[in-house]
Amino acid sequence: MKQHPHDTPDVLRVGHLLADAARLATLPYFRTAALSADNKLAGGYDPVTEADRAAERAMREILSKERPDDAILGEEYGSASGQSGLTWVLDPIDGTRGFVSGTPTWGVLIALSDDNGPFFGIIDQPYIGERFIGTSYDAMLTGSSGTHPLKTRTARDISEATVFTTFPEVGSAAEGAAFAEVSRKARLTRYGMDCYAYALVAAGQVDLVIEAGLQAYDIQAPIAVVQAAGGIVTDWQGGPAHLGGRAIAAANAEIHAQALAILRDCAP
């Protein structure tokens, strides 16, 4: 694995600072009776809480001091320009629906990218205390049992695969039908895990995550973590996925090719 020239020890240091700050900002709100959520989506439900906003503010404050030349893209407070050619991509709570429901499957997403996409990423689950880290040279999990390397699953036929997605409807009717065809061929399908599903791909627990309708801040940290652990993340045509839209995260090239062939046929 070739190290990215900008993937320095300082990047890892700052990544940990951001994740630590987001933990401190989010946990006081989680599973509390006082938690309330605003709805960002007319005609639907897309919640945002003060925990989302507080976590992103905390991370932005750190970046303004530690990495002032880098740009920022965050879900809650948008874009801030920079001069370095690098962008920190932040989702303070990926899975706010899970957060307001009390499920420990939400996470803090942190990525650092250049024009080609992310080369560093963190998926952090504050309540469980697990931090999945992907760099251009390493992949690791830190948690209650210590620090361990991350490695995706070895190749297997799609008939033996476990596949995840967040929403059963996935996206459009055509996208939902495409996912359903992959699901029909797989051994096991599970729903509703948000970013934690990508962490499980990196950890070698599942084979595929397939989603649509993503934003850049939803997918950039998962891309970095999954790829660092040996997996592949593309769009449904096999191209780059870091700008959002449709994404497939696969444990290895073989299972990626099998799932991609189905998705291409069903939802070109």
C-alpha positions, 0 to 999 in steps of 0.5 A: 500500500503506497502512502499518500504524500499528505497522509502524515502523522499530523493527519492522524493526530488531528483525526483523533482530536476531531473524533475525541471532540465529537464524542464529548459533544454527542454523548451527553445528548444520547439516550436522554429524555431531553433530546429533541430533533428538528426535521430538515425534510418537508414531506418526510423525516430527516432529523437534526439535533443539537448534538449534530450541530455541537459536534460539527462546531467542535470539530471545525474549531479544532481545524481552524486552529490545527489545520487552518489552510485546509478546506472543510465540507460538513453536513450541518454548516456547509463548505469553508474554503482553504488553500492547501488543496485538501478538504476535511469532510465531516458528518457529525452524526451519520445515522441521526435517525438511529441516534434519536431512536437510541440505537448504537449504530450511528457514528461520527465520520471524518475524512481528508481528501484531495481532488481524487477522493479520500485518503484518510478516514475515521468511523467513530462510534462514541457510545460503544467506544469503537474507532475504525481508522483507515489511512493510505498505509494502514487500517486499524480498530481501537476499542475496549479490547485494544488496537487491532488491524482491520482486514476485509473478508476473503472472496466467496460466492454471492450466494454465501454473502451478507449484504447491508443497506440502511433503508429497505427502499434504497432509493428510486424504484429502479434502485430498490429493485436492483438491490432486491436482486442482489439481496435475493442472491445473497445468503443474508440481508440486514438493514438500518446500520448506517455507517456502522455497516461499512465499518463491519465490511472493514472488520471482515464481518460482512461482504457488501454494503449497497446504497443510493442517494448519498452525499459526499459526507456520507461516503468519504470516511467509509471509502477510506476505511474500507479501502485501507482494510482491503476492500473496494468502494465504487459507484454502481458503474464501477467508477468513483463514489466519493462525490455521493450518489450510488455506492457499493462497498465490497470486501474484495474484488470478486464479490464486488464484480458479482454484485456490480454485474447485477446492479448494472443490469437492473439500474444502469 
